[in-house]
Amino acid sequence: MIYSTATVPVNPQGETRLSREQVWKGLELKARDARLFLPPGLCTRCDIVEESATHLVREATIAGADLREIITLEPQSKVTFFQATGPREGAIINEIVENDEGELLLRFYCYLGLRGKRPDGPEEQAEQAQFDSDKGYRAALLSTLKRTRELLVDGTL
């Protein structure tokens, strides 16, 4: 089983301040189209195939892997990506939280397994190491905030 978590401040010194609503809009856009937030070419397809008041179903090709995700949106708070098909199974969560001083934080956490691979085998251990590395989900959170600021500046957000 893979468990990883990372938390970053939304408004570090020197950056354009984002409100909870702006961060939320960024997370919602990320749920609807990962291509806007991932490095160019990493996500080659991202289609919403079902939508209701409580969830979206997204089919995408990311890093060459086809996947289907059921995505729940808890407005102003949390986006959960349930891995329905693809190489991983489990959940990936992006959550807007506040620290004791009232400053916004963006938190990622996941509970995942790799389909068809031995639990805690070499593939899961490698995935765990990647998630926990400087290029893992902490970097993805920072990239999400950076892209949200860019979309704010260009008027898309």
Contacts in CASP RR format, 6 or more apart in sequence:
PFRMAT RR
TARGET T0000
AUTHOR 0000-0000-0000
METHOD contacts of the structure
MODEL  1
MIYSTATVPVNPQGETRLSREQVWKGLELKARDARLFLPPGLCTRCDIVE
ESATHLVREATIAGADLREIITLEPQSKVTFFQATGPREGAIINEIVEND
EGELLLRFYCYLGLRGKRPDGPEEQAEQAQFDSDKGYRAALLSTLKRTRE
LLVDGTL
1 111 0 8 1.000
1 112 0 8 1.000
1 113 0 8 1.000
1 119 0 8 1.000
1 120 0 8 1.000
1 124 0 8 1.000
2 110 0 8 1.000
2 111 0 8 1.000
2 112 0 8 1.000
2 113 0 8 1.000
2 114 0 8 1.000
2 124 0 8 1.000
2 127 0 8 1.000
2 128 0 8 1.000
2 131 0 8 1.000
3 109 0 8 1.000
3 110 0 8 1.000
3 111 0 8 1.000
3 112 0 8 1.000
3 128 0 8 1.000
4 108 0 8 1.000
4 109 0 8 1.000
4 110 0 8 1.000
4 128 0 8 1.000
4 131 0 8 1.000
4 132 0 8 1.000
4 137 0 8 1.000
5 107 0 8 1.000
5 108 0 8 1.000
5 109 0 8 1.000
5 110 0 8 1.000
5 137 0 8 1.000
6 107 0 8 1.000
6 108 0 8 1.000
6 109 0 8 1.000
6 136 0 8 1.000
6 137 0 8 1.000
6 138 0 8 1.000
6 141 0 8 1.000
7 97 0 8 1.000
7 105 0 8 1.000
7 106 0 8 1.000
7 107 0 8 1.000
7 108 0 8 1.000
7 141 0 8 1.000
8 105 0 8 1.000
8 106 0 8 1.000
8 138 0 8 1.000
8 141 0 8 1.000
8 142 0 8 1.000
8 145 0 8 1.000
9 103 0 8 1.000
9 104 0 8 1.000
9 105 0 8 1.000
10 18 0 8 1.000
10 23 0 8 1.000
10 96 0 8 1.000
10 103 0 8 1.000
10 104 0 8 1.000
10 105 0 8 1.000
10 106 0 8 1.000
10 145 0 8 1.000
11 17 0 8 1.000
11 18 0 8 1.000
11 103 0 8 1.000
11 104 0 8 1.000
15 145 0 8 1.000
15 149 0 8 1.000
16 149 0 8 1.000
16 152 0 8 1.000
16 153 0 8 1.000
18 104 0 8 1.000
18 145 0 8 1.000
18 148 0 8 1.000
18 149 0 8 1.000
18 152 0 8 1.000
20 76 0 8 1.000
20 96 0 8 1.000
20 104 0 8 1.000
21 76 0 8 1.000
22 148 0 8 1.000
22 152 0 8 1.000
22 157 0 8 1.000
23 96 0 8 1.000
23 104 0 8 1.000
23 106 0 8 1.000
23 145 0 8 1.000
23 148 0 8 1.000
24 75 0 8 1.000
24 76 0 8 1.000
24 77 0 8 1.000
24 96 0 8 1.000
25 148 0 8 1.000
25 157 0 8 1.000
26 144 0 8 1.000
26 147 0 8 1.000
26 148 0 8 1.000
26 151 0 8 1.000
26 157 0 8 1.000
27 79 0 8 1.000
27 94 0 8 1.000
27 96 0 8 1.000
27 144 0 8 1.000
28 73 0 8 1.000
28 79 0 8 1.000
29 36 0 8 1.000
29 37 0 8 1.000
29 151 0 8 1.000
29 157 0 8 1.000
30 36 0 8 1.000
30 37 0 8 1.000
30 79 0 8 1.000
30 94 0 8 1.000
30 144 0 8 1.000
31 56 0 8 1.000
31 58 0 8 1.000
31 71 0 8 1.000
31 73 0 8 1.000
31 79 0 8 1.000
31 81 0 8 1.000
32 46 0 8 1.000
32 48 0 8 1.000
32 56 0 8 1.000
32 58 0 8 1.000
33 46 0 8 1.000
34 43 0 8 1.000
34 46 0 8 1.000
34 58 0 8 1.000
34 60 0 8 1.000
34 62 0 8 1.000
35 41 0 8 1.000
35 43 0 8 1.000
35 44 0 8 1.000
35 46 0 8 1.000
36 147 0 8 1.000
36 151 0 8 1.000
37 143 0 8 1.000
37 144 0 8 1.000
37 147 0 8 1.000
38 62 0 8 1.000
42 62 0 8 1.000
42 63 0 8 1.000
43 60 0 8 1.000
43 61 0 8 1.000
43 62 0 8 1.000
44 61 0 8 1.000
44 62 0 8 1.000
44 64 0 8 1.000
45 59 0 8 1.000
45 60 0 8 1.000
45 61 0 8 1.000
46 58 0 8 1.000
46 59 0 8 1.000
46 60 0 8 1.000
46 61 0 8 1.000
47 58 0 8 1.000
47 59 0 8 1.000
47 60 0 8 1.000
48 56 0 8 1.000
48 57 0 8 1.000
48 58 0 8 1.000
49 57 0 8 1.000
49 58 0 8 1.000
49 59 0 8 1.000
50 56 0 8 1.000
50 57 0 8 1.000
51 57 0 8 1.000
54 72 0 8 1.000
54 73 0 8 1.000
55 70 0 8 1.000
55 71 0 8 1.000
55 72 0 8 1.000
55 73 0 8 1.000
56 70 0 8 1.000
56 71 0 8 1.000
56 73 0 8 1.000
57 68 0 8 1.000
57 69 0 8 1.000
57 70 0 8 1.000
57 71 0 8 1.000
57 84 0 8 1.000
58 68 0 8 1.000
58 69 0 8 1.000
58 71 0 8 1.000
59 66 0 8 1.000
59 67 0 8 1.000
59 68 0 8 1.000
59 69 0 8 1.000
60 66 0 8 1.000
60 67 0 8 1.000
60 69 0 8 1.000
61 67 0 8 1.000
65 86 0 8 1.000
65 87 0 8 1.000
66 85 0 8 1.000
66 86 0 8 1.000
67 83 0 8 1.000
67 84 0 8 1.000
67 85 0 8 1.000
67 86 0 8 1.000
67 87 0 8 1.000
67 88 0 8 1.000
68 84 0 8 1.000
68 85 0 8 1.000
68 86 0 8 1.000
69 81 0 8 1.000
69 82 0 8 1.000
69 83 0 8 1.000
69 84 0 8 1.000
70 81 0 8 1.000
70 82 0 8 1.000
70 84 0 8 1.000
71 79 0 8 1.000
71 80 0 8 1.000
71 81 0 8 1.000
71 82 0 8 1.000
72 78 0 8 1.000
72 79 0 8 1.000
72 80 0 8 1.000
72 82 0 8 1.000
73 79 0 8 1.000
74 80 0 8 1.000
76 96 0 8 1.000
77 95 0 8 1.000
77 96 0 8 1.000
78 93 0 8 1.000
78 94 0 8 1.000
78 95 0 8 1.000
78 96 0 8 1.000
79 93 0 8 1.000
79 94 0 8 1.000
79 95 0 8 1.000
80 91 0 8 1.000
80 92 0 8 1.000
80 93 0 8 1.000
81 91 0 8 1.000
81 92 0 8 1.000
81 93 0 8 1.000
81 94 0 8 1.000
82 90 0 8 1.000
82 91 0 8 1.000
83 89 0 8 1.000
83 90 0 8 1.000
83 91 0 8 1.000
83 92 0 8 1.000
83 112 0 8 1.000
86 115 0 8 1.000
87 114 0 8 1.000
87 115 0 8 1.000
88 112 0 8 1.000
88 113 0 8 1.000
88 114 0 8 1.000
88 115 0 8 1.000
88 127 0 8 1.000
89 112 0 8 1.000
89 113 0 8 1.000
89 114 0 8 1.000
89 115 0 8 1.000
90 110 0 8 1.000
90 111 0 8 1.000
90 112 0 8 1.000
90 113 0 8 1.000
91 110 0 8 1.000
91 111 0 8 1.000
91 112 0 8 1.000
92 108 0 8 1.000
92 109 0 8 1.000
92 110 0 8 1.000
92 112 0 8 1.000
93 107 0 8 1.000
93 108 0 8 1.000
93 109 0 8 1.000
93 110 0 8 1.000
94 106 0 8 1.000
94 107 0 8 1.000
94 108 0 8 1.000
94 141 0 8 1.000
94 144 0 8 1.000
95 106 0 8 1.000
95 107 0 8 1.000
95 108 0 8 1.000
95 109 0 8 1.000
96 104 0 8 1.000
96 105 0 8 1.000
96 106 0 8 1.000
96 107 0 8 1.000
97 104 0 8 1.000
97 105 0 8 1.000
97 106 0 8 1.000
97 107 0 8 1.000
98 104 0 8 1.000
98 105 0 8 1.000
99 105 0 8 1.000
106 141 0 8 1.000
106 144 0 8 1.000
106 145 0 8 1.000
107 141 0 8 1.000
108 137 0 8 1.000
108 138 0 8 1.000
108 140 0 8 1.000
108 141 0 8 1.000
110 131 0 8 1.000
110 137 0 8 1.000
112 127 0 8 1.000
113 119 0 8 1.000
113 124 0 8 1.000
114 123 0 8 1.000
114 124 0 8 1.000
114 127 0 8 1.000
117 123 0 8 1.000
117 124 0 8 1.000
118 124 0 8 1.000
130 136 0 8 1.000
131 137 0 8 1.000
148 157 0 8 1.000
151 157 0 8 1.000
END
